[in-house]
Amino acid sequence: MKYIIIILISTVVFSQQLFSQNTIDKILQEIEMNNTTLIALQKKAAADKIGNKTGIYIQNPEIEYNYLWGNPTSVGNRTDINFKQSFDFPTAYSFKNKIATIKNEQVELEYYQQKKDLLLKSRLICYDLVYTNSLKVELTNRINHAEKMATSYQKQFDLGETNILTFNKAQLNLMNLNNELKLVNIKRNALLGELKMLNGGILIDFTETEYPLIVISENFEQWYTKAAQSNPQLNWLKKEVAISQKQISLNSALSLPKLNAGYMKENTVGQEFEGFTVGMTIPLWEHKNTVKYSKTNAIAIQELEKDHKLQLYNHLKTVHQKVIELQKNTQEYETKLKHFNNINLLYKALEKGEINLIDYVIELTVYYESVHKLLELKQDLNKNIALLNQYL
């Protein structure tokens, strides 16, 4: 029978955690849809994509018309029509287009990272609300119990069966709990206000008291491999390395002679000339050192990518280790707290007169502080898990 009860309790807790996870996910989806910052960032990303595709095409054609008066007038007038098209070495346009495409992929990654940051902020607020909601439930239960105690000692005091010190202690205990609940409600309302602001001014009612069921694998290398593949920051740097490589090819192409071709027509009195024109620029000084610079810059970006990978690896390893230790510590603390719960024993001892009210409140305070500590541990654990999972 004992094992059946344990299984039933575990099933209820598991169901609550899954429900909480679905609730928070729905809230985050709603914020993603209503958040005005994300809406603005989406439009900015769309504009940036168009900007990256600007200036990568062939130059505009040139059309020139000349009308010249002759002197003396007997020679007549002259008219010239000149059409000319200039263009870089053909491969340059291919590299410009490829670079623009990669930059647009970077724009998407930047927006994705900004969205992840905002949703992480929202998730952390939800976790703070889980903490305040669970603390509110805990304090409400304590107040109900303290009210019964205060009422009981009020009657005893009126009948002369207890002294003023004990009576005052019961009233002070109730007053302190009510004041603590007020402070929790103030904090909870502030958090709901932040969530409303993130949701585009639309109110969100959040009453969850359980954190989502998220377990982090103890195998860091396996976890990091997955994180490295999907991390937008690392992927952005990979794109930057690719751009630097393409920039070398582009600058090499731009260092080659520029070509131009066109059509020209000239009319004078009794004469007409027309034909094609071709020309090219001689690459002497304009693009000097551009290829050398792009090669050096590519090496620098590769080194920055290596450095960022190393820094991120060490940072995530530290956070991952902290999460694993918090997981173990929280589970152990919760198990021991359930084992050493003396609430019922204390109440029976008070009823039998084995301890006085002051001793009872002191012992009760120790237990309440332990419960409070457990709630803080769960909050710290889940917020660190959220910080860790933002890199996935």
N, C-alpha and C positions, 0 to 999 in steps of 0.2 A: 504494500500500500504506500509505503514511504517513497519508493522509487517512482510509482505512478504519479504521486503529487509533484515530485521533482521534475518529471518529464512534462507535466501539464504546465508548471510554472515557467519552465524553460521555453516551452512552445509559445506561451503568452508573451513573454519578453521578446522572443525572436520576431513574433508577428508585429509587436509594437515598433520594433526597430526598423523592420521593412516598411511599415506604414509611414514612419517618420521620414525614412529615406525618400519614399515616393512623394511625400508632402513637400519636402525641401526641394526636390528636383522640379516639381510643378511650379513652385514659387520662383525658382531660378529661370525656368522657361518663360514665366510671365514677365519677369524683370527684363529678360533679354528682348522681349517683344515691346515693352513699354518704356524702357530707359531712354531718356532723351539724349544722353551722351552717346550711347551706342548708335542711335539713329543719325546723329551728326557725324560720328566717325565713319559710318557706312557711306554717307554722301561724300565725305572727304576722301575715302578710299576710292570711290568711283571716279572722282575728279583726278586723283593722283594717277590712276591707271590711264586716263586719257592723256594726262600730261607726259607720262612716260612714252607714249606713242606719238608724241609731238616732236617735230624736228628731225625725224629719222628718214624722211623720204628725199627724193631727188629735188634739187633746187628748182626754183621757179624759172620758166623760160623768159628771155629778154627780147622785147620787140622795140626796134628803134626806127624812127622815121625822120629824115632830114629834108628840109626844103631850103635850097641855097639860091640866092639871087646872083646873077652873073654881072660882072663889071669888066669891060663895058657891057651895056645891055645887049649889044649885038651878039654876044656869045650865048645868050639865052639863060635859062634857069636850069638848075640841077635838082633832082630828087633821088634820095637814097632810101631803100627799105632794107632793114637788117633784122633777121631773126636768129637768135643764138640760144643754145641749151648747153649749160655746163653741168658736169656731174663728176663725183668722186670716182675713184677706181671701183668697179662694179661690186667687188666682194665687201666693200665697206657697208653697203646697205644691208647685206645679209647679217653682218655682225651687229649693226645698230638695232635691227629688228630682234635678234636673239637676246641682246642685252635688255631691251625694253620688255620683252616677255618675262625674263628672269626678275626684273625690277617689279613687274606687276605681281609676280608670285610673292615677292617680298612684301608688297603692300598687303596682300591677303594674310600673310603671316603676322604682320604688324597689327592688323585689325584683330586677328584671332588672339594674339597675346593681350591686346587691350581688353578684349571681351573677357578673356580668362581672368585678368586682374580684377575687373569689375564684378564678375560673378563670384570670385574668391572673396572679395569684400562682403558681398551679399551673404555668402555661405557662412562666413565668420560671424556676421550679425545674427543669422539664424541659430548658430551654435550658442551665442551669448543669450539668445532668447530661450533656448532649451534649458540653459542653466538657470535663468531667472524664473522661468515657468516651474521648473522642478523645485526650486527654492521656495517659490510662492506656495506650492502645494504642501511642502514640508512645514513651512511656517504656519499655514492655515490649520494643519493638524495639531501643531504645537499650541496654537492659540485656543483651539477648541478644548484641548486638555487643560490649558492654563485657566480658561474661563470656568470650567467645572471646579477646579481647585480653588479659585478665588471665591466662587459662590459658596462652596462648602465652608471655607474659613470665615466668610462673612457671617454665615449662620452661626458658626461656633463662637465667633467673637460677640455677636449679639446676645448669645446665651451665656456668655462669660466662660466658655469652655476653652478658650485660647487667649493668648496675650496679644498686645498691640504689635509687638515685634514680628510675630508669625503672620498676623493679619497683613501688616505692611509688606512683608516679604512676598506674599502671594500676589498682592496688588502690583508691586513693582515688577514682578516677573511677567505679569500679563501686560503691563504698560510697555516694557522693553520689547516684548515680542510684537506688539501692535506697531510700535515705532519702526522696528526692523522690517515689518511687512510693508509699511508705507514707503520706506526707502527703496525696497525691491520693486514696488509698483512704479515709483518715479523712474527708476532705471529702465524698467520694462517698457514704459510708455515712450521713453527717449529712443530706445532701440526700434520700437515699432515706427516711430517718426522717421528714423533713418531709412528703414526698409520702405516706407511709403515714398520717400524722396527718390530712392533708387528705382522705384516702380512707376516713375513718371507722375507722382502725386496721387496714385491710386492706393487706397488703404488695403493692407494685407492683415488678416486676422491669423495670428500664429499662436497656437496653444500647445504645441508638442512638448512633451517632457522627457522624451527618449532620444538619444542620438542614433543616427543611422548605423547599421551593422557594417563596419568597414574594418577588415583585418589586413594588416600589412605583412607581407611575407618576410621572414627573417633572412632570406637569401638576398643580400643586397645586390650582388652582381647580376642576378637574374632580373631583379626589379629595375636596376639601372639600365640594362640593355633595352628594356621596353620604354623607359623614360627617354633615353637618348634618341630613340627612333621617332618619337612623336613630339619632342620638345620644340616649340616654335622658335625659341632663341637659337638653338643649335642649328635648326634648319635654315634660319635666316642667315646665319654665318656661312653655311654651306653655299647658299645662293650668292653671298658676297664674294666668296672665293671663286665661284664660277664666273661672276661678272668680271672680276679682276683678270681672269684668264682670257675671257673674250675681249677685254679692253686692250690687251697686248696685240691681239690679231687686228682689232679695229685700228689702233694707232699705226700699226705696220701698213695697213691698207691706205690710211690717210696720208702716209708719208710717200706713197707712190704718186706719180704725176696725175694731176687732174686734167680731165679731157673736156673739150667743148666742140660742138658741131652746130652748123647752122646754114641758113640760106641768106643770100645777099643779092639785092637788085639795085642797079644804078641807071638812071635816065638822064641824058643830056640832049641838047638840040641835035637831032639827026642820029643819035647813037643810043644804044641800050645794052647794058651789061647785066648778066645774072649768072649765079652759080652757087656752089656750096663752099662753106668755109669750115676748116677744122683747125684746132689748136690744142695746146696743152701747157700746163704750168710746169716749171722746172723746180723740183723740191730741193731747195737749198737751205733756207733758214727757218721758215714758218713753223715746221714741226720738229725742229731740232730738240733732241732729248726726250721727246714724248714716249717713244718706245722704251727707252732706258728707264724712264720714270715709272711706266706701267709695269715693267718687269719687277722693279724694286718694290713697288706698292703691292704687287701680287704676293711677293715673299712676306712682306710685313703682315698682310691680311691672313695669310696661312699661319703665321706665328701667333697672331691674335686669336685665331680659331683654336689652336692647340692650347693656348693659355686659358681661354674661356672654358674649354672642355675640362681641363685639369681643375680649375677653380670650382666649376659646377660639380664635378665628381666629388671633390673633397667636402664641399658644402652639403651635398645631398647625403653623403655617407654619414656626416655628423648628425644631420636631422633624422635620418633613418635610424641610427643607433639610439637617438633620444626617444623616438616613437616606440621602438621595440622595448626599451626599458620602461617607458610609461605604461605600455600595454601590460607588461608583467606586474608592475607595481600596483596598477589600478585593480587588476584581477585579484591579486593577493590581498590588497587592502579591503576590498569589498567582501571577500570570503571571510576574513578575520573579523570584520565588523559584524557580520551576521552571526558569527559564532559567539562573539562576546557581547551580544545585545542583552543588557540587563534591565530593560525598561519594565517588563512585567514583574520581575523580581523586586525592583525598587518600589513599585507601586504597592505590592503586597506587604513589603516591609514597612512602608509608611502607614498603611491601613492598620497593621498590627501594633503600631507604635514602636517598632524596633529602631526606627530612625525618625528624626524630626524633619520638618518641612525644609529648613535651611540645608540640611545635609542632602535631602532629596533633590532640591533644586541644583545644588552643586554637582551632584552625581549626574543629574539629567543634563546639565550644561556640558559636562565632559563628553557625554554621548552625542549631544547635538553638534558640538564642535567637530566630532569625528565624522558625522554625517555630512556636515558642511565641507569638511576636507575631502571627502569622497566625491562630492559634487564638483569641487574645484579640480580634482584630479581628472575626472571624466571630461571636464571642459578643456583642460590643458591638453589632454591626449587627443581629443577630436580636432581641436584647432591646429595642432601640429600635424595630424594626418592630412588635414585640408591643405596646409602649407606645403606638405610633401607632394601631395597628388596634383598640385597645380602644374608640376613639371611634366605630367603625363599628357 
